[in-house]
Amino acid sequence: MLAHFLLALIVGLSVVLMLIRPHGIAEVYWIGGGAVLLIVLRLVPFRLAGKAVAEGTDVYLFLFGMMLLSELAREHGVFDWLSSVTVRSAKGSTARLFTLVYGIGTLVTIFMSNDATAVVLTPAILRAVRKAKVEPLPYLFACALIANAASFVLPISNPANLVVFHQNMPPLGRWLLWFGFPSIFSLVGTYLVMRVLFRKGLIAQIEETVEAKPLKQAGKIVLAGLGMMVAVLLTASAFDKDLGLPTCLVALAITIVVSIRARNNPAKLASKISWGTLALVAGLFIMVDAIESIGALRYTETALGWAQRLSPTTGAFVTSFTVGIADNLFNNLPVGLIASGALNAAQAHGLIASAVLIGVDLGPNLAVTGSLATILWLIALRREDLDVSFWYFLKVGAVAMPAAMVVSVGSAALGRLLFTTMR
């Protein structure tokens, strides 16, 4: 019992320190240090730790491929080009600019994952709106919230999707059937709430023009490569194949072609990859497997079993909001890993499983601690000498997240009911 208590204490403390980042020490050191401590103290056998790390191979490959492509697109001006086109297309209207930024963020999230929106698109949008001399916060919040609100449109839109469903990822057709309408309602609900919350900042006119940034040949190749990658991943998803390896291979192929064309050394890109993110995810896999090994997941299994005994709609709402709040207390990556194990153990499926995923993906819009993408968004802003406080984000999220959650889960419940009736 002492060993179990010590294991749970180390895991809990590591996650808390990851969220509060004392002295600005990066998240990976707290999680990685906690995982190493578990192994050194023999609270987790080395074999179990190795097995846990190996379980995340598909996620690591997916993350690596997406990070590589995002960095390649940034280096060759794709995001700067997108942001300049967006500002120029607004034709002086801040309200139109907000809608365009929201739309661009939606597309980037859907096809390049939410991390690309948070980490790469956000700084490009910030530079563009600063040149246009307009209040940046509405557009930056659009990037932050859309990174989560659009993250369950496709399986590739959020690495957390691979974490939650893991070995049970539904094929593309079934995914769209389950999450198509909930995603649309999530996008529309979040947009409407933000238009109301930021209405005062969206009535001014854009005084300064932003010069066009032409996309060079290498950037065009990157853009074409991104289209090819999306086609490959959608095909893999349609045939119920893992997404990590195709993402990694296509990203490497595009990088080689672009580097040869631009006569750049592709090795330089390696230094820009966030290797710490991959180590962070590996550490989380170890910790969640450690918690599972001492039977700590039985509480979540019991909770899921209880939710399944409620009426389908009530159970879905309770589950999604519980998971969503847990995201903001513990971050959605560990919550997603725990939820994945609980879903498998409790053999939960159908609407409850959909509610879990919506909670994991959309719940982080409540607070900056909710997801890795939002934490990275905040770090990206701080690098540009702009800070958003925890309380300011919470003020926006306390309205935006519940509103989007209600319409998303409600549409998922209605869709399941109609599908069952039609059958």
C-alpha positions in Angstrom: 0.0 0.0 0.0 2.9 2.4 0.7 4.3 1.8 -2.7 0.9 2.5 -4.3 0.6 5.7 -2.3 4.1 6.8 -3.3 3.4 6.1 -7.0 0.2 8.0 -7.0 1.9 10.9 -5.1 4.7 11.1 -7.7 2.3 11.0 -10.6 0.0 13.6 -9.1 2.8 16.0 -8.1 4.4 15.7 -11.6 1.2 16.6 -13.3 0.6 19.6 -11.0 4.2 20.8 -11.5 3.8 20.4 -15.3 0.8 22.7 -15.1 2.2 25.5 -12.9 5.8 25.3 -14.3 7.7 26.6 -11.3 10.6 29.0 -12.3 9.5 28.6 -15.9 10.9 25.0 -16.1 9.4 23.3 -19.2 6.6 20.7 -18.7 8.7 17.8 -20.1 11.2 18.0 -17.2 8.5 17.6 -14.5 6.8 14.7 -16.3 10.0 13.1 -17.5 11.6 13.5 -14.1 8.6 11.9 -12.4 8.7 9.0 -14.9 12.4 8.4 -14.3 11.8 8.6 -10.5 9.1 5.9 -10.8 11.6 3.6 -12.6 14.6 4.4 -10.3 12.5 3.7 -7.2 11.3 0.5 -8.8 7.7 1.6 -8.4 7.3 0.8 -12.2 9.3 -2.2 -13.6 11.6 -1.2 -16.5 9.7 -3.7 -18.7 6.4 -2.1 -18.0 7.8 1.4 -18.7 9.3 0.2 -22.0 5.9 -1.4 -22.9 4.1 1.9 -22.0 6.5 4.0 -24.2 6.1 1.6 -27.1 2.3 1.9 -26.9 2.6 5.5 -28.0 4.6 4.9 -31.2 1.7 5.9 -33.5 1.2 9.1 -31.6 5.0 10.0 -31.6 5.1 9.4 -35.4 2.0 11.5 -36.0 3.3 14.3 -33.8 6.8 14.3 -35.4 5.3 14.4 -38.9 2.9 17.2 -38.1 5.6 19.2 -36.3 8.0 18.8 -39.2 5.5 19.9 -41.7 4.5 22.9 -39.6 8.1 24.0 -39.2 8.7 23.5 -43.0 5.6 25.6 -43.7 6.7 28.3 -41.3 10.3 28.4 -42.7 9.1 28.9 -46.3 6.5 31.6 -45.4 3.3 29.7 -45.8 1.8 31.0 -42.6 3.0 34.6 -43.1 1.5 34.4 -46.6 -1.8 33.1 -45.2 -1.9 35.8 -42.6 -1.2 38.6 -45.0 -3.8 37.4 -47.4 -6.3 37.2 -44.5 -5.7 40.8 -43.4 -5.9 42.1 -47.0 -9.0 40.2 -47.7 -10.8 41.8 -44.7 -10.9 45.1 -46.7 -10.8 47.3 -43.7 -13.4 45.5 -41.6 -12.3 44.1 -38.2 -15.4 41.9 -38.0 -14.6 40.4 -41.4 -11.0 40.0 -40.4 -12.1 38.1 -37.3 -14.3 35.7 -39.4 -11.4 35.1 -41.9 -8.9 34.4 -39.1 -11.5 32.0 -37.5 -11.9 30.3 -40.9 -8.2 30.0 -41.6 -7.6 28.6 -38.0 -10.4 26.1 -38.6 -8.7 24.8 -41.8 -5.3 24.7 -40.3 -6.6 22.8 -37.2 -8.6 20.3 -39.3 -5.8 19.4 -41.7 -2.6 20.1 -39.8 -3.7 19.5 -36.1 -4.5 22.0 -33.3 -0.8 22.4 -32.4 0.0 24.0 -35.7 -2.8 26.5 -35.2 -1.6 27.3 -31.6 2.1 27.4 -32.2 2.7 28.4 -35.8 -0.4 30.2 -37.1 -0.8 32.4 -33.9 2.5 34.3 -34.2 1.9 34.9 -37.9 -1.5 36.3 -37.2 -0.2 38.4 -34.4 2.5 40.0 -36.7 -0.1 40.7 -39.3 -2.6 42.4 -37.0 0.1 44.4 -35.4 1.1 45.8 -38.8 -2.6 46.6 -39.4 -2.6 48.4 -36.0 -5.7 46.7 -34.6 -6.4 45.2 -31.2 -4.9 41.7 -31.4 -6.7 39.8 -28.6 -9.9 38.9 -30.5 -7.9 37.3 -33.3 -5.5 35.6 -30.9 -8.3 34.1 -29.0 -9.8 32.9 -32.2 -6.6 30.9 -32.8 -6.7 29.5 -29.3 -10.3 28.5 -29.1 -10.6 27.2 -32.7 -7.5 25.0 -32.0 -9.8 23.0 -29.6 -13.2 23.6 -31.1 -12.3 22.2 -34.5 -10.1 19.4 -33.2 -12.6 16.6 -33.6 -13.6 17.3 -37.2 -11.2 14.6 -38.4 -9.1 12.0 -36.6 -5.9 14.0 -37.7 -7.1 17.3 -36.2 -5.8 16.5 -32.7 -3.2 14.1 -31.4 -5.5 13.5 -28.4 -7.9 11.7 -30.8 -5.2 9.1 -31.4 -4.7 8.9 -27.6 -8.4 8.4 -26.7 -9.2 5.8 -29.3 -5.7 4.3 -29.5 -6.2 0.8 -30.9 -9.9 1.4 -31.6 -9.8 4.3 -33.9 -13.0 4.3 -36.0 -12.6 4.5 -39.8 -13.2 7.8 -41.5 -16.8 7.2 -42.5 -17.9 6.2 -39.0 -15.9 9.1 -37.6 -17.7 11.6 -39.8 -21.0 10.0 -38.9 -20.3 10.3 -35.2 -18.6 13.7 -35.1 -19.6 15.6 -38.3 -22.6 17.5 -36.8 -21.1 17.9 -33.3 -18.1 19.5 -34.9 -20.2 21.9 -36.9 -22.1 22.9 -33.8 -18.9 23.3 -31.9 -17.5 25.6 -34.5 -20.6 27.7 -34.9 -21.3 27.9 -31.1 -17.7 29.0 -30.3 -17.8 31.6 -33.1 -21.1 33.2 -32.0 -20.0 33.4 -28.4 -16.7 35.0 -29.4 -18.4 37.5 -31.6 -20.6 38.6 -28.7 -17.7 38.6 -26.1 -15.4 40.7 -28.4 -18.0 42.8 -30.1 -16.5 46.1 -28.8 -13.2 45.3 -30.4 -14.7 44.3 -33.8 -16.5 47.6 -34.7 -13.4 49.6 -35.6 -12.0 49.9 -39.1 -8.5 48.7 -40.1 -6.5 51.9 -40.8 -3.2 50.4 -42.0 -2.8 48.2 -45.1 -0.6 45.1 -44.9 1.6 44.5 -47.9 1.1 41.3 -49.8 3.7 38.5 -49.1 4.0 36.5 -52.3 4.4 32.8 -51.8 7.7 31.6 -53.2 8.2 28.4 -55.2 9.3 26.4 -52.1 6.2 27.5 -50.2 4.0 26.4 -53.1 5.6 23.0 -53.0 5.0 22.8 -49.2 1.4 23.8 -49.7 1.0 21.1 -52.4 2.7 18.6 -50.2 0.3 19.4 -47.4 -2.6 18.6 -49.7 -1.0 15.3 -50.7 -0.5 14.5 -47.0 -4.1 15.2 -46.2 -5.2 12.9 -49.0 -2.9 10.1 -47.8 -4.1 10.4 -44.2 -7.8 10.5 -45.2 -7.2 7.4 -47.3 -5.5 5.6 -44.4 -8.3 6.6 -42.1 -10.9 5.4 -44.5 -9.3 2.0 -44.6 -8.9 2.0 -40.8 -5.1 2.1 -40.8 -2.8 3.8 -38.2 -2.1 7.4 -39.0 1.4 7.9 -37.4 3.6 6.1 -40.0 1.9 7.6 -43.1 2.2 11.1 -41.5 5.9 10.7 -40.7 6.8 9.2 -44.1 4.9 11.8 -46.1 6.4 14.6 -44.0 9.9 13.3 -44.6 9.3 13.0 -48.3 8.0 16.6 -48.6 10.9 17.8 -46.5 13.5 16.1 -48.8 11.8 17.5 -52.0 11.5 21.0 -50.6 15.1 21.0 -49.2 16.5 19.9 -52.6 14.5 22.5 -54.4 15.4 25.3 -52.0 19.0 24.0 -51.5 18.5 24.0 -47.8 20.0 21.6 -45.2 17.1 19.5 -43.9 19.1 18.7 -40.7 18.5 22.3 -39.6 14.8 21.6 -39.3 15.6 18.9 -36.7 16.7 21.5 -34.2 13.4 23.3 -34.6 11.3 20.2 -33.8 9.9 20.1 -30.2 11.5 16.9 -29.1 10.5 17.7 -25.6 6.8 17.3 -26.6 7.5 13.8 -27.7 9.3 13.0 -24.5 6.4 14.6 -22.5 3.9 12.3 -24.2 6.2 9.2 -23.6 6.4 10.2 -19.9 2.6 10.5 -19.7 2.2 7.0 -21.2 4.4 5.6 -18.5 2.5 7.4 -15.7 -0.9 6.4 -16.9 0.2 2.8 -17.3 1.6 3.0 -13.8 -1.6 4.3 -12.4 -3.5 1.6 -14.2 -1.2 -1.1 -12.9 -2.2 -0.4 -9.3 -5.9 -0.5 -10.1 -6.4 3.3 -9.8 -8.5 3.4 -13.0 -11.3 1.4 -11.4 -12.8 4.6 -10.1 -13.1 6.0 -13.7 -14.4 2.7 -14.9 -17.0 2.8 -12.1 -17.9 6.3 -13.1 -18.3 5.4 -16.7 -20.4 2.4 -15.8 -22.7 4.7 -13.7 -23.0 7.2 -16.6 -24.0 4.4 -18.9 -26.9 3.5 -16.6 -28.3 7.0 -16.9 -30.5 7.9 -19.9 -28.2 8.2 -23.0 -28.5 12.0 -23.3 -28.0 12.7 -19.5 -25.1 10.3 -19.4 -23.4 12.0 -22.4 -23.7 15.4 -20.9 -22.5 14.3 -17.4 -19.5 12.5 -19.0 -18.5 15.3 -21.4 -18.6 18.0 -18.8 -16.8 15.9 -16.2 -14.0 15.0 -18.6 -13.9 18.7 -19.8 -13.4 20.0 -16.3 -10.8 17.3 -15.6 -8.9 18.5 -18.7 -8.4 21.9 -17.0 -7.4 20.4 -13.7 -4.9 17.8 -15.1 -4.5 18.6 -18.8 -6.3 16.8 -21.6 -3.3 14.5 -22.6 -3.2 12.5 -19.3 -7.0 12.7 -19.1 -7.3 11.3 -22.6 -4.9 8.5 -21.7 -6.8 7.7 -18.6 -10.2 7.9 -20.5 -8.8 5.6 -23.1 -8.0 2.9 -20.6 -11.3 3.4 -18.8 -13.3 3.1 -22.0 -11.5 -0.2 -22.9 -11.9 -1.6 -19.4 -15.6 -0.6 -19.0 -16.2 -1.7 -22.7 -18.0 1.7 -23.1 -18.9 2.7 -26.6 -21.4 4.5 -28.7 -22.6 7.9 -27.3 -20.6 7.7 -24.1 -17.3 7.2 -26.1 -18.3 10.2 -28.3 -19.0 12.3 -25.2 -15.6 11.4 -23.8 -13.8 12.5 -26.9 -15.8 15.8 -27.2 -14.9 16.4 -23.5 -11.2 15.7 -24.1 -11.0 17.9 -27.2 -13.4 20.8 -26.4 -13.0 20.9 -22.6 -9.6 22.7 -22.8 -11.4 25.9 -24.0 -12.2 26.6 -20.4 -8.7 27.5 -19.2 -5.1 27.8 -20.4 -4.2 24.6 -18.5 -6.6 22.5 -20.5 -4.5 21.3 -23.4 -0.9 21.3 -24.5 -2.0 23.3 -27.6 -3.3 26.1 -25.4 -0.2 26.1 -23.2 1.9 26.3 -26.3 -0.3 29.2 -27.6 0.3 31.1 -24.4 4.1 30.5 -24.6 4.0 31.7 -28.3 2.4 34.9 -27.2 4.9 35.5 -24.4 7.7 35.2 -26.9 6.0 38.1 -28.7 5.9 40.2 -25.4 2.2 39.6 -25.0 0.6 37.9 -22.0 -2.9 36.6 -21.3 -3.6 36.0 -17.7 -5.2 32.8 -16.4 -8.2 34.7 -15.2 -8.8 36.6 -18.4 -8.7 33.4 -20.4 -11.1 31.8 -17.9 -13.5 34.7 -18.3 -13.8 34.0 -22.0 -13.6 30.2 -21.6 -16.4 30.1 -18.9 -18.8 31.2 -21.5 -17.4 29.7 -24.7 -16.7 26.2 -23.5 -20.0 25.3 -21.9 -22.0 26.8 -24.8 -20.1 24.8 -27.4 -20.2 21.7 -25.3 -24.0 21.8 -24.9 -24.7 22.1 -28.6 -22.0 19.6 -29.6 -23.0 16.9 -27.2 -26.7 17.6 -27.8 -26.3 17.2 -31.5 -24.3 14.0 -31.0 -27.1 12.6 -28.8 -29.7 13.6 -31.4 -27.7 12.1 -34.2 -27.3 8.8 -32.3 -31.0 8.7 -31.6 -31.9 9.4 -35.3 -29.4 6.7 -36.5 -30.8 4.1 -34.0 -34.4 5.0 -35.1 -33.6 4.7 -38.8 -32.0 1.3 -38.3 
